[in-house]
C-alpha cells in the first residue's frame, strides 16, 4: 500500500469506536522501515495529545519469586527446581519503598509470583504503612486472588492492580498455562474493576502458536475493556522452561502491538517494558517511548534478590543500583526531547467500560 492508504488505515483505526480486525492485522503485518516509522510516528502523536510528554516512573519491588503456577514461558514456574527462592520481609519492602520515595517517584509497584503463602494481612499491613508515611500510589501485581483479598487490599489503600491476560486466544492460553483457568483470569479482572481499582492488563508477544489474528484480538480486547494500564511484553525464552528452544519474540512486532494499542486506547498508560529493553544490546525502551509508551518501571528490588526474579534471562539493569537507573533513564529521555514527570500517574480514563 502507498503512504496515503496507510495513513487512511491509521486514521480509521484511530477514529473507529470498534476498529476493524482486518485493519489491525494489516498494521501488524507492516514490514518496510518507512511504514513502521509512519505507524510509530502516528502512535507517538496520539500519545502526546492524550498523555503529554512527561514520562511516568513506577518503582518496582519484586517481593517474592515463589509461584504455584507452571506457565510454560516463565522462569519463576514451580517446576524450576534450580531457582533460589526468596520472600522479602516487611522491613525489606519498606526500605525499598523509602528508596523509591527518595527518588521522587510517586508510584510503587508491589509484585510477586502467585505465592501460595502470601498472607493477605501481611500485604495489608505494608499497604497501610506506605499510605501512612508516603504520598504515593500503590499498584499490586500478585496474580489471581480471591475477591475478599482484593477488597481487603483496596480498603487498605491500594490504588491499582496489574493482571495481564497474556493472550485472549483461549486455546493458546490453556496451552501456555497448565491447570489454570482462562475464565477465572477474566473473572479476576472483573472483580478488580468492580472494587474500584485502576486496572492494568497486557499480553505477551512472540510465543509459538500466536497469530496476527490473535494479537489483533488482544488489541481489540484492550480497547473494549478500556483498561487504565496495558503492558505489552516480549517473549524471551528461559532455559528452565519447556519453551527453552523456541525463538524469542520479534522486537518490531512487539513495538507494532504497542503502537496500535496506543492508537486504539488513546490515553491508557503504556510502559516501555524491561523485556523490550533486554532483547538486544540497544535499550529499545527508548524506541518504545517513541512508539506510544509513556511509562518506565525502574527496579528497586534489593540485591541479591533482584537477580533471582528471573522471569526471562538477560534482564537489563539487574546489577545496577536503582538510583543509577533513574539517572540513566533521565539522560536517555532528555535525548528524545522528553522529560520525567513527578506526577502520581493516575488513570486518565474518564469512565470505565467493563463487559466480560
N, C-alpha and C positions, 0 to 999 in steps of 0.2 A: 504493500500500500504506500501511496505517497504521503508526504507530510500533512497535506490538507486533510486527507482521510483519517490519518492517525489523530490529528487534532480534533476532528469531529467525534471520533470514538471517545476520546478523553473527556470532551465536554458532555457527551451523552451519559457516560458512566457517572460523572460528577453530578449532573443535574437530576438524573432519574431517581425517584423515590425507591423504585425497585429495579436496580440495574439488571440488564440482560446478562445471563451467564455466558452467552456466546461472546459478547463484547469483552468480558473479563478474561475469558480463555484466550482471546486474541491478544490482549495486552500481556498476558503471562507468556505468550509464545514469541514476543518480540526478541530479536537477536542482534540486529545491527547496532553498533555503538551510537549512531545518530538517533535511532529510535529510542534506545534506552535513555539517552541524555534528555530527549524530549519528554519521556514519561517521568523521569526523576525531577526535571525542572517544573513540570506541571504539579507534581505532588508537593514539591518544596513551596510553590506559590500558595497552594491550599493551606499548608502548614503555617506559613507566615500570616495569612489572612485570618485564620481561626485560632491559632495558638500563640502568635507573636514570635519574636526572635529569641526570647530567653530560653535557655536550656535548663531544665529542672534536674536536680540531683536527688537521688534516693540512696540513703546509706543502708547498705545490705549487711545483715547479721545472720549468718547460717548457723543456727544454734544446735542442730543435731543432724547427723548423717545416717541415723538409723532409719530403715524403711521396711514396711511389711510387704511391699509390692515387688513384683518380678518383671517390671517393664523391660522389654527386650533391648531398649536403646540406652538405658540409664546405668551409669556406673555405681549408683547407690543401691541397685537392686539387691534384694535379700540373699540372692544366691552368690553374690560376690564375697566369697569367704576370705579373699586376700585383702580386703579393705579394713583398715583400722577404724573402728567406730568410736564416736565421741558424743557427749552431750555437754553443752556449756552449763555452768552453774548460773544461778540468779545473778550473782556478783559479776561474773564474766560478761553476761549480757549487758548489764547496766554500765559496766566500764566501756564497752563498745559504743553504747548509746551516747555516753558522755563525750566520747571522741568525735562522734558524728555531730553533736551539737556544737562542739568547739570549732568545727569547720563551717559553721553557719548553714548546715544542711537541715531542712525542716521536715523531712520525712524519713522515718526509719522503716525498713522492710525486715520483718522477723520471719525467717524462712527455715524450713526443715524438711527432711523426708517425712513420709507418713509413719510416724513413730508410734507404735502401739502403747508405749509407756509415757507418752506426753500427758502430763496431768493438767487438766483444764484449769484448775485453781492455781497451779504454778504459773501458767501463762497469764491468767487473770491478774495475778499479783504484779507481774512485770509490766503489763499494760497500765495498771493503776499507778505504779511508781513513775513510769515515763510521763504520764499525763500530769502528775503532781509536780514534777520537777522540771519539765521542759515544754516549751511552746513548739510542739512537734506533732505531725500527723503520723499515725501508725497504720502500716499495711501488714496484714498477716498473709502468709503463704505456707500453710501446713497441711494442705490436701483435703481429703474428704473426711468430714467430721459430722457429728450429729447436729440437728437444728438447735438443741439445747446448748451445746457447746458454742456454736456460733452466736447465740443470743447472749450467753454469759460474757463473751469477749466484747461484743458490741456494747453491752451495758457498761462494761468496764472502761470503754473509751476507744476501742479500735475503730478506725475510720474506713479502712479499705480492706479488700480481700482479693487476692490473686489466685485463680484456679483455672489453669489452662485446659482447654478441651483436647488439645494436641491434634486431633483430626475430627471432622464431622462425618467422615465416612465410617459408618458403624462397623462394617466388616473389617476395615483396616484397624479401627480402634481395638476390636476384640483380638485381632492377631498380634497386636503390639502390647496388649495389657492382659496377660493371663489372669483369670479369676477376678477380673474387675468388671464393673457394670457401666456401660455407656449411659444407660438410663439414670443410674444413681449420680453419675457425674453431672448430668443435666439438672437433676433434682436439687443437687447441692447449689448449683448456680442460682436456681430459682429461689431457694431458701435464703441465700445471702442477699439477694435483691429485696426480698420481702422484709428482711430485717433492717433495711436501710443502709447497708454497706454500699460504698462506691465499689463496683465490681470490675475486676480485671479478668481477661481471658487470653487466649492466644493459641498458636499452633506450632507444629514442628515441620519444617520444610526439608524434604530430601530423602525421606525414608523410602525403602523399596516398596513398590505397590501403590505409591501415591501417584495420582494423575493430575493433569492440569484441571480436569473437571472437578476433582475432589478439592483442590486448592481454591478453585473458584467458589465452590460451595462453602468453604471455610470463610472466605471473604464476605459472601452474602449473609452468612450466619452472624458475623461481626456487625454487619450493617443492620440486620433485622433486630438484633438484641440490644443495639445501642450501648455497648459496653463503655465504661468510663476509661478503661485502660486496656491495651491489647499488646501482648508480647509476641513477636514473630521470631521463633527460634530457628536455628540451623543445625541439622543433624551432623554430628561428628562421631564416628564410630569409636567405641571404647573396647579395649582388649578383653575386659572381663564381662562382656555381654554376648548374647547369641548373634548380634549383628556386627561382630568384630571385623568380619571380612567384607562388609558392604562398603561401597564407595561413599565418601562424605557428600553431603548436600551441596548443591551449586550455589555459590555466593550471589551470582546475578539473579538467579530465580528467587532467592530469599529477598533480595532488595526489590525485585518486582512485586512480590507479595506485599512487602512493607509499603511501597509507593501506592499501589492500588488500594490497600486498606486505608491509607491516609485520604485518598481521593473520595472514597465512598463514605467514610465515617466522619471526615472533616475535622472534628475537634476532640477526638479521643486522644488520650496521652499514649504515645508510642515510643518505647525505648529503643535506642541503638544497643542491641543486646551484646553481652560479653562474647557469646558464641560467634556472632558476626565479626567481632574484633579478634577472634582467636584462630580463624581458619587459615591464615597465612601470615607472612612477616609484616605486611602492612596492616595497620589498625583500621579496618573497614568500618568501624563505628563512625568515623568522620564522614565516609561516603553515605552511610545510613542517615546521618543528620542532614545531609543534602538531598535526601530522597524521601523526606517526610517525617523522620523521627524528631522528637523534642525532649527526650529523657535519657539520662545516663545513670547507671547504678554503680558507683564505686563501692568496693567490697571492704567492709570493716570487720569481717570475721578475724579474730585474733589468731596469730600463729601459736602452735603448729597446726591448728585445726583448719585453717584456710586451704591448705594443700589436700586435706582429707575430704573436702566436699567436692569430689571429682565426679560430677555427672558425665563429663566428657574430658578427654585428655587435652593437654596443651592450653589450659585456660590462661588468658592473659592476666598479668599483674599479680599473680599469686605470691611472688617473692618480695613485693614492694610494700612499704607502709602505705596505708590508705591516704594519709595526708599528702604523700608524694604524688599519688594517683590524682588527687583532686587538683593539685597544681599543674600536673601534666595535662589533664583534661582542659583546664582553663587556657593553657597556652595553645592547645590544638584548636579549640573552638574560636579563639581570637583570630586564628589564621583564616577562618572561613567567614569572618565578619559577624560572628555570633557572640553571645555573652552568657555567662552563668547567671541564672535567676536565683534570687533568695526567697522566692515565694514558696508557700507550702505545696502548691501544685494540686489543689483540689480539682474535682471534676469540673469540666467546662460544659457539661451537659445541662440543658435547661429542664429536661424532663426525662423520664425513663420509660422505655418501651420494652415489655418483657412478655414473650409469648412462646414458652416452651411447650 
